[in-house]
């Protein structure tokens, strides 16, 4: 995964160590030299498909000429088998490797070098709906309107599932930041984090999450891995490959993994929260000179408030997504934003804006030395989950932020949608009643996307045919009454959970 923040001096990535340069600077010649010097036997091309999972094409390294050929010309694939909106009659696509994403496959017994690819059409033009191009178009449109670029990072939540153990059982739904032996899979998560770092992922931290329970002789333990901010194309690549790593490592250990948004009633679901920050010339503009949320940040939030209902079409793509978006489960239900409040849709987390040198208070005067941490301030969209197409979601969030700069009353919208209380408490009922709700199902999400499609299609970011395809896929679930049908029928609920258990 290409990452502009990657340090050559402190890295777990074997390619970065061997080549002495950041991934973003890798060249074809670097790749060829590494293959020869490290006796690499195979090359893998990898690319995201319409089901949001990574696909793989294998090559045996037979000679240098063939290696140079595939690195230069790529290979031909069947686009209709990868994307539902590409017709079989005109489906041939080229996949061209992105050298800056190269990594050693940590699971291959045969020495293998893998790279993510971009898609091109028959005329040698980058495919308009190629996932990485979609994100770049969204960033370009934001910069054209606002002069700003867009960094993001994901919080990847998942459940580890294994036979229940009788010892050191954690209290139900009390697993947040739990240590061993009460948390059983901290070592597994640490191993996942190391593998992700070795393939180029820039990780902020990992921890056990609140969700844990026992059901039918199995224990379910929720975990989270969070990334550092990066340009959104890189952030999307990291999420795509991190899910691939976690699943492969789980399979190796005989564990089961699910990123599904909801796996049983009354227990915490898994989200894919996205943190965002706006950038100008490599510096964050999220805070003003008084360390308050900037005008630019509030305009972006206003855009997300206005586009929130249709964002679910990209970030909540299966019927069980909407079983998670219910009150009292630390998941949003209404369109509002606030500071530190986990019941809102867009949260402004703590941003190290205090002038207090906390390290010296803990460790004494020798630790004194205050730094400017304003670049750490983000805003967090809390509705998406693991069913998301991560490239579409990142692009949609970027478009929504851009929309905030295109409307005249953005600051008034932001003020109107701000809440500083728990909106689900009885005393705040009046405030809750005036807030719009998120969609209740895929069908409703499709309708919201249809109403707001012009914003996404503006500047040619999302194509008309892609939006048509998304609406068609969401409406095909026909799930308008599904929640009411299954919420009191545990057998039907578990059947539905099983259907979308391996989504994304």
C-alpha positions as CSV (number, residue, x, y, z in Angstrom):
1,X,0.0,0.0,0.0
2,X,1.4,3.3,-1.0
3,X,1.8,5.6,2.0
4,X,3.3,9.1,2.0
5,X,3.9,9.0,5.7
6,X,5.9,5.8,5.7
7,X,9.3,6.1,7.4
8,X,12.2,4.1,5.9
9,X,14.0,4.1,9.3
10,X,11.1,2.7,11.3
11,X,9.3,0.2,9.2
12,X,8.1,-3.4,9.3
13,X,7.9,-3.6,5.5
14,X,10.7,-5.9,4.1
15,X,10.6,-4.1,0.7
16,X,11.0,-0.7,2.2
17,X,14.0,-2.0,4.3
18,X,15.6,-3.7,1.3
19,X,15.1,-0.9,-1.2
20,X,15.8,1.9,1.2
21,X,12.9,4.1,0.0
22,X,9.2,4.6,0.8
23,X,6.6,2.6,-1.1
24,X,5.4,5.7,-2.9
25,X,8.8,5.9,-4.6
26,X,9.0,2.3,-5.8
27,X,9.8,1.9,-9.5
28,X,9.5,-1.0,-12.0
29,X,13.3,-1.3,-11.8
30,X,13.1,-1.5,-8.0
31,X,10.6,-4.3,-8.2
32,X,12.6,-6.3,-10.8
33,X,15.8,-5.9,-8.7
34,X,14.0,-7.1,-5.6
35,X,12.6,-10.1,-7.4
36,X,16.1,-11.1,-8.6
37,X,18.0,-10.5,-5.4
38,X,15.5,-12.2,-3.2
39,X,14.7,-15.1,-5.4
40,X,11.0,-14.3,-5.8
41,X,9.2,-17.2,-7.6
42,X,5.8,-15.7,-8.1
43,X,4.0,-12.4,-8.8
44,X,0.4,-11.7,-7.7
45,X,-1.8,-9.0,-9.1
46,X,-4.6,-8.1,-6.7
47,X,-7.6,-5.9,-7.2
48,X,-11.0,-5.1,-5.6
49,X,-14.2,-6.3,-7.2
50,X,-17.8,-5.5,-6.9
51,X,-18.3,-7.7,-3.9
52,X,-15.7,-5.5,-2.0
53,X,-13.3,-8.4,-1.7
54,X,-9.8,-8.5,-3.1
55,X,-9.2,-10.8,-6.1
56,X,-5.9,-12.4,-7.1
57,X,-4.1,-13.4,-10.4
58,X,-0.9,-15.5,-10.1
59,X,2.2,-15.4,-12.4
60,X,5.3,-17.6,-12.2
61,X,8.4,-15.6,-12.7
62,X,10.0,-17.5,-15.6
63,X,12.5,-14.9,-16.9
64,X,13.3,-11.2,-16.7
65,X,11.7,-10.4,-20.0
66,X,8.4,-11.9,-19.0
67,X,8.6,-10.1,-15.6
68,X,9.2,-6.8,-17.3
69,X,6.3,-7.5,-19.7
70,X,3.7,-8.1,-16.9
71,X,5.0,-5.2,-14.9
72,X,4.7,-2.9,-17.9
73,X,1.7,-4.3,-19.8
74,X,-0.3,-5.9,-17.0
75,X,-2.8,-8.6,-18.0
76,X,-6.3,-9.0,-19.4
77,X,-9.3,-9.9,-17.1
78,X,-13.1,-10.4,-17.5
79,X,-14.7,-7.3,-16.1
80,X,-18.2,-8.7,-16.2
81,X,-17.2,-11.4,-13.7
82,X,-15.8,-8.7,-11.4
83,X,-18.4,-5.9,-11.6
84,X,-22.2,-6.3,-12.1
85,X,-22.4,-3.1,-14.1
86,X,-20.0,-4.2,-16.8
87,X,-21.7,-6.1,-19.7
88,X,-20.4,-9.5,-20.8
89,X,-20.4,-8.4,-24.5
90,X,-17.7,-5.8,-23.9
91,X,-16.1,-6.9,-20.7
92,X,-12.3,-7.3,-21.4
93,X,-10.3,-5.0,-19.1
94,X,-6.6,-4.6,-18.5
95,X,-5.2,-4.7,-14.9
96,X,-2.0,-2.7,-14.5
97,X,0.1,-3.0,-11.3
98,X,0.7,0.0,-9.1
99,X,4.4,-0.4,-8.0
100,X,3.9,1.6,-4.9
101,X,1.6,-1.0,-3.4
102,X,4.1,-3.9,-3.7
103,X,4.5,-6.2,-0.7
104,X,5.8,-9.7,0.2
105,X,2.8,-12.1,0.6
106,X,3.1,-13.1,4.3
107,X,0.9,-16.2,3.7
108,X,2.6,-17.7,0.6
109,X,4.9,-20.7,1.1
110,X,6.4,-19.9,-2.3
111,X,8.3,-16.5,-2.2
112,X,5.6,-14.2,-3.7
113,X,5.5,-10.5,-4.4
114,X,2.0,-8.9,-4.7
115,X,0.7,-5.6,-6.0
116,X,-2.6,-3.9,-6.2
117,X,-3.8,-3.0,-9.8
118,X,-5.8,-0.3,-11.6
119,X,-8.3,-1.1,-14.4
120,X,-8.0,0.1,-18.0
121,X,-10.4,-0.2,-20.9
122,X,-9.8,-1.5,-24.4
123,X,-8.5,1.9,-25.6
124,X,-5.9,2.1,-22.8
125,X,-7.9,4.6,-20.8
126,X,-8.2,4.2,-17.1
127,X,-11.6,2.7,-16.4
128,X,-14.0,5.4,-15.3
129,X,-15.3,3.3,-12.4
130,X,-12.0,1.8,-11.5
131,X,-12.0,1.9,-7.6
132,X,-8.8,3.8,-7.2
133,X,-9.7,6.3,-10.0
134,X,-13.1,6.9,-8.4
135,X,-11.4,8.1,-5.2
136,X,-8.9,10.2,-7.1
137,X,-11.8,11.9,-9.1
138,X,-13.6,12.7,-5.8
139,X,-10.4,14.3,-4.4
140,X,-9.9,16.3,-7.6
141,X,-13.4,17.6,-7.4
142,X,-13.0,18.6,-3.7
143,X,-9.8,20.4,-4.5
144,X,-11.4,22.2,-7.5
145,X,-14.1,23.6,-5.3
146,X,-12.3,24.2,-2.0
147,X,-8.6,24.1,-2.7
148,X,-8.3,21.3,-0.1
149,X,-7.4,17.6,-0.2
150,X,-8.7,14.8,2.0
151,X,-7.1,12.4,4.4
152,X,-8.9,9.5,6.1
153,X,-8.4,6.5,8.3
154,X,-10.6,3.6,9.1
155,X,-11.6,1.9,12.4
156,X,-11.9,-1.8,11.4
157,X,-14.1,-3.7,13.8
158,X,-14.6,-7.5,13.6
159,X,-15.6,-10.5,15.7
160,X,-13.4,-13.5,16.3
161,X,-15.5,-16.6,16.8
162,X,-14.2,-19.8,18.5
163,X,-15.4,-22.6,20.8
164,X,-16.4,-21.2,24.2
165,X,-13.9,-21.5,27.0
166,X,-15.0,-21.8,30.7
167,X,-12.2,-19.8,32.2
168,X,-11.9,-16.0,32.7
169,X,-15.2,-15.2,31.1
170,X,-15.7,-11.5,30.5
171,X,-19.0,-9.9,31.5
172,X,-21.4,-9.7,28.6
173,X,-20.9,-6.5,26.4
174,X,-18.0,-5.4,28.7
175,X,-15.0,-6.2,26.5
176,X,-13.7,-2.7,25.8
177,X,-9.9,-2.6,26.0
178,X,-9.9,-5.8,28.0
179,X,-6.6,-7.5,28.7
180,X,-5.8,-11.2,28.7
181,X,-6.8,-13.7,30.0
182,X,-10.3,-12.2,29.9
183,X,-9.7,-11.1,26.3
184,X,-8.8,-14.3,24.4
185,X,-7.6,-13.0,21.1
186,X,-5.3,-10.1,21.9
187,X,-2.3,-12.1,20.6
188,X,-4.1,-12.9,17.4
189,X,-5.0,-9.2,16.9
190,X,-1.3,-8.2,17.5
191,X,-0.2,-10.8,14.9
192,X,-2.7,-9.3,12.5
193,X,-1.4,-5.8,13.1
194,X,2.2,-6.9,12.5
195,X,1.3,-8.6,9.2
196,X,-0.6,-5.5,8.1
197,X,2.4,-3.4,8.9
198,X,4.6,-5.7,7.0
199,X,2.6,-5.2,3.8
200,X,2.6,-1.4,4.2
201,X,-0.3,-0.6,6.5
202,X,0.2,2.3,8.8
203,X,-1.6,1.3,12.1
204,X,-2.5,3.7,14.9
205,X,-3.5,1.0,17.5
206,X,-5.5,-2.1,18.2
207,X,-7.7,-3.2,21.1
208,X,-10.5,-5.4,22.2
209,X,-13.9,-3.8,21.7
210,X,-17.1,-3.8,23.8
211,X,-18.8,-6.7,22.1
212,X,-18.4,-10.1,23.6
213,X,-20.9,-12.9,24.2
214,X,-21.5,-16.7,24.1
215,X,-24.0,-18.2,21.8
216,X,-24.6,-21.9,21.0
217,X,-21.4,-23.0,22.5
218,X,-19.3,-20.4,20.7
219,X,-17.7,-17.2,22.1
220,X,-17.8,-14.1,20.1
221,X,-15.1,-11.5,20.9
222,X,-15.1,-8.1,19.2
223,X,-11.8,-6.4,18.2
224,X,-10.7,-3.2,16.5
225,X,-7.7,-2.1,14.4
226,X,-7.4,1.6,13.7
227,X,-5.2,3.2,11.1
228,X,-3.3,6.5,10.8
229,X,-4.5,9.2,8.5
230,X,-3.5,8.9,4.9
231,X,-4.7,10.2,1.5
232,X,-8.0,8.5,0.9
233,X,-6.8,6.2,-1.9
234,X,-4.2,4.8,0.4
235,X,-6.7,4.6,3.3
236,X,-9.0,2.5,1.1
237,X,-6.1,0.2,0.0
238,X,-5.2,-0.4,3.7
239,X,-8.7,-1.4,4.7
240,X,-9.1,-3.7,1.7
241,X,-5.8,-5.5,2.4
242,X,-6.2,-5.5,6.2
243,X,-9.5,-7.5,5.8
244,X,-7.6,-9.9,3.6
245,X,-4.8,-10.3,6.2
246,X,-7.2,-10.8,9.1
247,X,-9.2,-13.5,7.2
248,X,-6.2,-15.3,6.0
249,X,-4.5,-15.3,9.4
250,X,-7.8,-16.5,11.1
251,X,-8.0,-19.3,8.6
252,X,-4.4,-20.3,9.4
253,X,-5.2,-20.5,13.1
254,X,-8.6,-22.3,12.7
255,X,-10.6,-19.2,13.8
256,X,-13.6,-17.7,12.2
257,X,-13.9,-14.0,11.5
258,X,-16.8,-11.8,10.6
259,X,-17.0,-8.1,9.7
260,X,-20.8,-8.3,9.5
261,X,-22.6,-5.3,10.9
262,X,-24.9,-7.4,13.1
263,X,-24.7,-11.0,14.2
264,X,-27.3,-11.3,16.9
265,X,-30.0,-9.1,18.5
266,X,-29.1,-7.0,21.5
267,X,-25.4,-7.2,21.1
268,X,-22.9,-4.6,19.7
269,X,-22.6,-4.6,16.0
270,X,-19.4,-3.9,14.1
271,X,-18.9,-0.6,12.3
272,X,-16.4,0.8,10.0
273,X,-16.0,4.3,11.3
274,X,-14.1,6.7,9.0
275,X,-12.1,9.6,10.5
276,X,-11.5,12.5,8.1
277,X,-9.4,15.6,8.0
278,X,-9.1,18.4,5.4
279,X,-5.6,19.3,4.2
280,X,-4.0,22.3,2.5
281,X,-0.4,22.0,1.3
282,X,0.2,19.0,3.6
283,X,-1.2,20.7,6.8
284,X,-4.5,20.1,8.5
285,X,-7.1,22.9,8.4
286,X,-9.4,21.2,10.9
287,X,-8.8,23.8,13.6
288,X,-8.6,27.6,13.5
289,X,-6.0,29.7,15.3
290,X,-8.0,29.4,18.6
291,X,-8.0,25.6,18.4
292,X,-11.7,25.5,17.6
293,X,-13.2,23.6,14.8
294,X,-12.5,25.6,11.7
295,X,-15.0,27.1,9.2
296,X,-13.7,24.6,6.6
297,X,-14.3,21.7,9.0
298,X,-17.9,22.9,9.8
299,X,-18.7,23.3,6.1
300,X,-17.5,19.7,5.5
301,X,-19.7,18.5,8.4
302,X,-22.7,20.4,6.9
303,X,-22.2,18.5,3.6
304,X,-22.2,15.2,5.4
305,X,-25.3,16.1,7.3
306,X,-27.1,16.9,4.0
307,X,-25.8,13.8,2.2
308,X,-26.0,11.4,5.2
309,X,-29.0,9.4,4.1
310,X,-27.6,8.6,0.7
311,X,-24.1,7.8,2.1
312,X,-25.6,4.7,3.5
313,X,-25.9,3.4,-0.1
314,X,-22.1,3.1,-0.1
315,X,-21.4,2.3,3.5
316,X,-24.3,0.0,4.5
317,X,-24.9,-2.4,1.7
318,X,-26.7,-5.4,3.2
319,X,-30.0,-5.7,5.0
320,X,-28.4,-6.5,8.4
321,X,-26.6,-3.1,8.2
322,X,-29.8,-1.5,9.3
323,X,-30.2,-3.8,12.3
324,X,-27.1,-2.2,13.7
325,X,-28.4,1.4,13.2
326,X,-30.8,1.2,16.2
327,X,-30.8,3.2,19.5
328,X,-28.7,2.4,22.5
329,X,-26.1,0.3,20.6
330,X,-23.4,3.1,20.2
331,X,-24.5,3.4,16.6
332,X,-26.2,6.4,15.0
333,X,-29.8,6.6,14.1
334,X,-30.4,10.3,13.5
335,X,-28.6,12.9,11.4
336,X,-26.7,15.2,13.8
337,X,-23.1,15.8,15.0
338,X,-21.4,16.7,18.2
339,X,-18.3,16.6,20.3
340,X,-17.2,13.3,21.8
341,X,-20.8,12.0,21.7
342,X,-21.0,8.4,20.5
343,X,-24.8,8.6,19.7
344,X,-24.3,11.2,17.0
345,X,-23.7,10.4,13.3
346,X,-20.6,12.6,13.0
347,X,-18.5,12.8,16.1
348,X,-15.7,15.3,16.8
349,X,-13.3,13.3,19.0
350,X,-10.7,14.7,21.4
351,X,-8.1,16.5,19.4
352,X,-5.2,17.3,21.8
353,X,-6.2,21.0,21.7
354,X,-5.4,21.6,25.4
355,X,-2.3,23.8,26.1
356,X,-1.5,21.6,29.2
357,X,1.7,19.6,28.9
358,X,0.2,16.4,30.3
359,X,3.3,14.3,29.9
360,X,5.3,16.5,32.2
361,X,2.5,16.3,34.8
362,X,2.7,12.5,34.8
363,X,6.5,12.1,34.4
364,X,7.9,15.3,35.9
365,X,9.7,18.3,34.5
366,X,12.2,16.3,32.5
367,X,9.4,15.2,30.2
368,X,8.4,18.8,29.3
369,X,8.3,19.8,25.7
370,X,4.9,20.7,24.2
371,X,4.3,20.0,20.5
372,X,1.6,21.2,18.1
373,X,-0.8,18.3,17.8
374,X,-3.5,20.1,15.8
375,X,-2.9,17.8,12.9
376,X,-4.5,15.0,15.0
377,X,-7.9,16.5,14.9
378,X,-10.4,14.6,12.8
379,X,-14.2,14.2,12.5
380,X,-15.6,10.7,12.5
381,X,-18.5,9.3,10.4
382,X,-20.0,6.5,12.4
383,X,-22.7,5.0,10.2
384,X,-20.7,2.8,7.8
385,X,-19.9,-0.9,8.4
386,X,-17.9,-3.8,7.0
387,X,-20.3,-4.3,4.2
388,X,-19.1,-1.1,2.6
389,X,-17.4,-0.9,-0.7
390,X,-14.5,1.0,0.8
391,X,-13.5,2.9,-2.4
392,X,-17.0,4.0,-3.1
393,X,-17.5,5.0,0.6
394,X,-14.3,7.1,0.7
395,X,-15.3,8.8,-2.6
396,X,-18.8,9.4,-1.3
397,X,-17.6,11.0,1.9
398,X,-15.2,13.2,-0.1
399,X,-18.1,14.3,-2.3
400,X,-20.3,15.0,0.7
401,X,-17.6,17.2,2.2
402,X,-17.2,19.0,-1.2
403,X,-21.0,19.6,-1.2
404,X,-20.6,21.6,2.0
405,X,-18.4,24.1,0.2
406,X,-20.9,24.4,-2.6
407,X,-23.9,25.6,-0.6
408,X,-24.4,29.1,0.7
409,X,-25.8,28.2,4.1
410,X,-23.4,25.5,5.2
411,X,-22.5,27.1,8.5
412,X,-26.2,27.5,9.4
413,X,-26.8,23.8,8.5
414,X,-23.9,22.8,10.7
415,X,-25.3,24.9,13.6
416,X,-28.8,23.4,13.2
417,X,-27.6,19.8,13.3
418,X,-25.3,20.2,16.3
419,X,-26.2,18.4,19.5
420,X,-24.4,18.4,22.8
421,X,-26.6,15.9,24.7
422,X,-27.6,12.2,24.5
423,X,-30.5,12.6,22.1
424,X,-32.0,9.3,23.2
425,X,-32.7,10.4,26.8
426,X,-36.4,11.2,27.5
427,X,-35.7,14.8,28.5
428,X,-34.2,15.5,25.0
429,X,-37.2,14.1,23.1
430,X,-38.1,17.5,21.5
431,X,-34.6,17.8,20.0
432,X,-34.7,14.2,18.8
433,X,-38.1,14.7,17.1
434,X,-36.8,17.5,14.8
435,X,-33.8,15.5,13.5
436,X,-34.0,13.4,10.3
437,X,-33.4,9.7,10.6
438,X,-31.1,7.5,8.7
439,X,-32.7,5.0,6.3
440,X,-34.2,1.9,7.9
441,X,-33.4,-0.5,5.1
442,X,-31.5,-1.0,1.8
443,X,-34.6,-0.1,-0.2
444,X,-34.9,3.3,1.6
445,X,-31.2,3.9,1.1
446,X,-31.6,3.3,-2.6
447,X,-34.4,5.9,-2.7
448,X,-32.2,8.4,-0.9
449,X,-29.4,7.9,-3.4
450,X,-31.7,8.3,-6.3
451,X,-32.9,11.7,-4.9
452,X,-29.3,12.9,-4.4
453,X,-27.5,11.3,-7.3
454,X,-26.8,14.6,-9.0
455,X,-24.4,15.6,-6.3
456,X,-22.4,12.3,-6.7
457,X,-22.4,12.5,-10.5
458,X,-21.3,16.1,-10.5
459,X,-17.8,16.6,-12.0
460,X,-18.0,13.1,-13.3
461,X,-17.0,11.5,-10.0
462,X,-19.6,8.7,-10.0
463,X,-20.9,7.6,-13.4
464,X,-24.6,7.5,-14.1
465,X,-24.4,3.8,-14.8
466,X,-22.6,3.1,-11.5
467,X,-25.3,4.9,-9.5
468,X,-28.0,3.0,-11.5
469,X,-26.2,-0.2,-10.6
470,X,-26.0,0.6,-6.9
471,X,-29.7,1.6,-6.8
472,X,-30.6,-1.6,-8.6
473,X,-28.6,-3.8,-6.2
474,X,-30.0,-2.2,-3.1
475,X,-33.6,-2.4,-4.2
476,X,-33.2,-6.1,-5.1
477,X,-33.0,-6.9,-1.4
478,X,-36.7,-5.8,-1.1
479,X,-36.2,-5.5,2.6
480,X,-38.7,-2.7,3.6
481,X,-40.4,-5.0,6.1
482,X,-37.6,-7.3,6.9
483,X,-36.7,-5.9,10.4
484,X,-40.3,-6.2,11.6
485,X,-40.5,-9.7,10.2
486,X,-37.4,-11.1,12.0
487,X,-36.8,-9.0,15.2
488,X,-39.0,-11.4,17.3
489,X,-38.1,-14.5,15.4
490,X,-34.6,-15.7,16.4
491,X,-34.5,-18.5,13.9
492,X,-35.2,-16.1,11.0
493,X,-32.8,-13.6,12.3
494,X,-29.9,-16.1,12.5
495,X,-30.7,-17.3,9.0
496,X,-30.4,-13.7,7.8
497,X,-27.2,-13.2,9.7
498,X,-25.7,-16.3,8.2
499,X,-26.6,-15.1,4.7
500,X,-24.5,-11.9,5.1
501,X,-22.0,-13.2,7.6
502,X,-19.0,-12.8,5.2
503,X,-20.1,-9.6,3.6
504,X,-17.5,-7.2,2.4
